[in-house]
């Protein structure tokens, strides 16, 4: 890994770049491993190329995709209350910050309580971090930004060596849903290792509910989520010189009530052979054969409480949107 620091704008912005020098090599190896496994799979972390990111922004505006609106409602209504629950916090740490659009409300609330603040966003894209950070710095003259372009665990390893001020960490958008039941505790323990006693984490989590609400959120009537999922095949074609025909595959999303998760697949509509030239790999697909691309785990309040207790936190308070579809829980580091 390389690490570079880029001071921008009178030392108010620093970007630590911990991304691997050759991200394509990692992508190629993950594609090879995933598509030669049984069952076949592709990692959801590769959804977010330029087109994938634009499609996800469109998904967040869909009537079926309630998650973004629900969390926005919570943050708009309770930002001051959330910040006041972590008195004297001077540092805001956000994992998976993206455009940081929701975070603005928290920053505003934080700066109402003190003269300045430090924002530490973590995201895989250095470009996205610089763009979002410049916008925030223009809006908030009393804010400093120290950003990390990195995978989650790489950033947390680096942050564990730093001494942070009193910190409110954010993990929004129900990103915890993308971790398996065993992976989520591992991630939260690594995050807890960065925090000190009395720091806190605001954890956004989508709640368990009827499949008639959950499944349309991941399979909308306009087909934008389908395009988002199938764009993985387009990316493999472009970057690894493959000949996937996206029209010969379809998007599939279903709620597994027993496992408490929405399962996302790309399904072959016919028997076919695909050649990934850069990997010198030929793949056979049967009709109905699936590539698993994502699980989105849903939670109930006892599960959130158990997850907090198992990872060095205690659940202090949970806020809900008006329809009780989504939760934002304040977990105190103990």
C-alpha positions in Angstrom: 0.0 0.0 0.0 1.1 3.5 -0.5 0.3 6.4 1.8 0.2 10.0 0.6 -0.9 13.1 2.3 -2.3 15.9 0.3 -2.8 19.2 2.1 -5.4 21.3 0.4 -6.9 24.7 1.2 -4.6 26.2 3.8 -4.1 22.9 5.7 -7.7 22.4 6.4 -7.9 19.2 4.3 -5.5 16.3 4.4 -6.2 13.1 2.4 -4.4 9.9 3.4 -4.4 7.5 0.4 -4.1 3.9 1.6 -5.5 2.3 -1.6 -3.5 -0.4 -3.2 -1.3 0.7 -6.1 -2.9 -1.6 -8.6 -6.6 -1.9 -7.7 -7.3 -3.8 -10.9 -5.1 -6.7 -9.7 -7.3 -7.1 -6.6 -10.5 -6.9 -8.8 -9.2 -9.5 -11.2 -8.3 -11.9 -8.4 -11.6 -11.4 -6.6 -13.5 -12.1 -9.9 -11.5 -15.2 -10.6 -12.0 -16.5 -7.1 -15.7 -15.6 -7.0 -16.7 -16.9 -10.4 -14.9 -20.2 -10.0 -16.4 -20.9 -6.6 -19.6 -22.9 -6.0 -22.0 -21.2 -6.0 -20.6 -18.3 -8.1 -20.4 -14.9 -6.4 -19.1 -11.3 -7.0 -18.3 -8.9 -4.2 -20.7 -6.0 -3.7 -17.8 -3.6 -3.1 -17.3 -3.6 -6.8 -20.8 -2.1 -7.5 -19.5 1.4 -7.2 -17.7 2.3 -10.4 -18.7 5.7 -11.9 -21.9 4.4 -13.4 -22.7 2.2 -10.4 -22.3 5.2 -8.1 -24.7 7.2 -10.3 -27.2 4.4 -10.4 -27.1 4.1 -6.6 -27.8 7.8 -6.2 -30.9 7.3 -8.4 -31.9 4.3 -6.3 -31.9 6.5 -3.2 -34.6 8.7 -4.9 -36.9 5.8 -5.8 -40.3 5.6 -4.0 -39.7 1.9 -3.1 -36.3 2.6 -1.6 -37.4 4.1 1.8 -34.1 3.7 3.6 -32.5 7.0 2.6 -35.6 9.0 3.3 -36.2 7.3 6.6 -32.6 8.0 7.8 -32.7 11.6 6.5 -35.9 12.1 8.5 -34.2 10.8 11.7 -31.1 13.0 11.3 -33.0 16.1 10.4 -35.2 15.7 13.4 -32.8 14.5 16.0 -29.3 15.9 15.0 -29.0 18.2 18.0 -30.2 15.5 20.3 -27.7 13.0 18.9 -24.8 15.4 19.3 -25.8 16.4 22.8 -25.7 12.7 23.8 -21.9 12.9 23.3 -21.0 16.0 25.2 -17.7 17.8 24.3 -17.2 15.7 21.2 -14.7 17.4 18.9 -14.2 14.7 16.3 -16.6 13.2 13.8 -15.5 10.0 12.2 -17.6 8.5 9.4 -17.0 5.1 7.8 -18.2 4.9 4.2 -18.8 8.6 4.0 -19.6 8.8 0.2 -21.0 12.3 -0.6 -21.4 13.0 3.2 -24.8 14.5 2.4 -26.5 13.3 5.6 -23.5 14.2 7.6 -24.0 17.9 7.0 -26.8 18.0 9.6 -24.6 16.4 12.2 -21.7 18.8 11.5 -24.1 21.7 11.8 -25.3 20.5 15.1 -21.7 19.8 16.3 -20.6 23.3 15.4 -23.5 24.8 17.2 -21.9 23.5 20.4 -18.3 24.5 19.9 -15.9 26.7 18.0 -14.4 24.1 15.6 -14.5 20.4 14.7 -12.5 17.7 13.0 -14.2 15.5 10.4 -12.5 12.2 9.5 -14.3 10.6 6.5 -13.3 7.1 5.3 -14.2 6.0 1.7 -12.6 3.8 -0.9 -12.6 6.7 -3.5 -10.0 9.5 -3.0 -11.7 11.5 -5.7 -15.1 11.3 -3.9 -13.4 12.2 -0.6 -11.7 15.3 -2.1 -14.9 16.5 -3.8 -17.2 16.0 -0.8 -14.5 17.5 1.6 -14.1 20.6 -0.5 -17.8 21.2 -0.5 -18.0 20.8 3.3 -15.0 23.1 3.9 -16.7 25.8 1.8 -19.8 25.5 3.9 -18.2 25.2 7.3 -15.2 27.6 7.8 -14.6 26.2 11.3 -14.2 22.6 10.1 -11.1 20.7 9.4 -11.1 17.4 7.4 -8.6 14.6 7.6 -9.8 12.0 5.1 -8.8 8.3 4.5 -9.1 6.8 1.1 -9.0 3.1 2.1 -10.8 -0.1 2.8 -12.5 -0.1 6.2 -10.1 -2.3 8.0 -7.0 -0.6 6.5 -8.3 2.8 7.7 -9.2 1.5 11.1 -5.7 0.0 11.5 -4.2 3.4 10.7 -6.6 5.3 12.9 -5.9 3.0 15.9 -2.4 4.5 16.0 -3.7 8.0 16.3 -5.0 9.8 19.4 -8.4 11.2 18.5 -10.3 13.8 20.6 -13.7 13.0 22.0 -15.3 11.2 19.1 -18.7 10.6 17.6 -18.4 7.9 14.9 -21.0 7.4 12.2 -21.9 4.3 10.2 -25.0 5.3 8.3 -27.1 4.1 5.5 -27.6 0.7 7.0 -24.1 -0.2 5.7 -23.9 -2.6 8.6 -26.4 -4.7 6.6 -23.7 -5.6 4.1 -21.7 -7.5 6.7 -22.6 -11.1 7.6 -23.7 -12.0 11.1 -20.1 -13.0 11.8 -18.5 -10.1 10.0 -20.5 -7.3 11.6 -19.0 -8.0 15.1 -15.5 -8.1 13.7 -16.0 -4.7 12.0 -17.5 -3.1 15.1 -14.7 -4.5 17.3 -12.1 -2.9 15.0 -14.0 0.4 15.2 -14.3 0.1 18.9 -10.5 -0.3 19.1 -10.2 3.2 17.6 -12.5 4.8 20.1 -12.0 5.6 23.8 -14.3 5.1 26.7 -17.1 7.6 26.5 -16.9 8.0 22.7 -20.0 6.9 20.7 -21.1 5.3 17.4 -24.3 6.3 15.6 -25.3 3.1 13.9 -27.9 3.2 11.1 -29.8 -0.2 10.7 -32.7 -1.2 8.6 -35.3 -3.0 10.6 -37.0 -6.4 9.9 -40.4 -6.0 8.2 -42.8 -7.7 5.8 -41.3 -8.9 2.5 -43.9 -6.8 0.6 -42.0 -3.7 1.8 -38.5 -5.2 1.7 -38.4 -6.8 -1.7 -39.6 -3.8 -3.8 -36.8 -1.8 -2.1 -34.3 -4.0 -3.9 -36.3 -4.7 -7.0 -38.0 -1.5 -8.1 -40.6 -1.1 -10.8 -38.3 1.0 -13.0 -35.5 -1.5 -13.1 -32.9 0.8 -11.7 -31.8 -1.6 -9.0 -31.6 -4.3 -11.7 -29.3 -2.1 -13.8 -27.2 -1.4 -10.8 -26.7 -5.1 -10.1 -26.1 -6.1 -13.8 -23.6 -3.3 -14.1 -21.2 -5.6 -12.3 -21.1 -7.7 -15.5 -20.5 -4.6 -17.6 -17.5 -3.7 -15.3 -16.1 -7.2 -15.7 -16.4 -6.9 -19.5 -14.7 -3.5 -19.5 -11.9 -4.1 -17.1 -11.2 -7.8 -17.8 -12.1 -8.1 -21.5 -15.0 -10.4 -20.9 -18.0 -11.1 -23.1 -20.9 -11.2 -20.7 -24.2 -10.4 -22.4 -26.1 -8.5 -19.7 -29.3 -9.1 -21.6 -28.9 -12.9 -21.0 -29.0 -12.3 -17.2 -31.6 -10.9 -14.9 -31.7 -9.4 -11.5 -33.2 -11.4 -8.6 -33.9 -10.2 -5.1 -35.8 -12.1 -2.4 -36.2 -11.9 1.4 -35.0 -14.9 3.4 -37.0 -14.5 6.5 -35.2 -17.3 8.4 -31.8 -15.6 7.8 -33.2 -12.1 8.2 -31.7 -10.8 5.0 -32.5 -9.7 1.4 -30.5 -11.9 -1.0 -29.4 -10.4 -4.3 -28.4 -12.4 -7.3 -27.7 -12.2 -11.1 -29.4 -15.1 -12.8 -28.6 -16.6 -16.1 -31.7 -16.8 -18.4 -30.2 -19.6 -20.6 -27.3 -22.0 -20.9 -24.3 -20.0 -22.0 -20.5 -19.8 -21.9 -18.6 -16.6 -21.0 -15.0 -15.9 -21.7 -13.0 -13.6 -19.4 -9.9 -13.1 -21.6 -7.6 -11.3 -19.1 -8.1 -14.2 -16.7 -7.9 -16.8 -19.5 -11.1 -18.2 -18.0 -14.1 -19.8 -19.6 -17.3 -20.1 -17.5 -20.4 -22.2 -18.2 -23.8 -21.1 -16.9 -26.9 -23.2 -16.8 -30.3 -21.8 -17.2 -31.4 -20.3 -13.8 -27.8 -20.5 -12.4 -27.1 -17.6 -10.1 -24.2 -15.3 -9.2 -24.6 -14.1 -5.6 -23.8 -10.4 -5.4 -25.1 -9.1 -2.0 -26.9 -9.9 1.2 -28.6 -7.0 3.0 -29.2 -8.1 6.7 -32.1 -6.6 8.6 -32.2 -6.2 12.4 -34.6 -6.0 15.3 -33.8 -4.1 18.5 -32.7 -7.1 20.6 -30.2 -8.0 17.8 -28.8 -4.4 17.8 -28.4 -4.6 21.6 -26.7 -8.0 21.5 -24.3 -6.7 18.7 -23.4 -3.7 20.8 -22.8 -5.7 24.0 -20.6 -8.2 22.1 -18.3 -5.5 20.6 -17.6 -3.2 23.5 -20.5 -0.9 23.3 -23.8 -0.4 25.1 -26.9 0.9 23.4 -27.8 4.2 24.9 -30.7 5.3 22.7 -32.5 4.5 19.5 -34.3 6.9 17.2 -36.8 5.9 14.5 -38.4 7.5 11.5 -42.2 8.2 11.7 -43.1 4.8 10.1 -40.6 2.8 12.4 -38.9 1.3 9.3 -35.4 2.4 10.1 -33.3 2.9 13.3 -30.4 5.1 14.3 -28.9 3.7 17.5 -26.3 5.6 19.7 -23.8 3.0 21.0 -21.6 4.2 23.8 -18.0 2.8 24.0 -17.6 1.1 27.4 
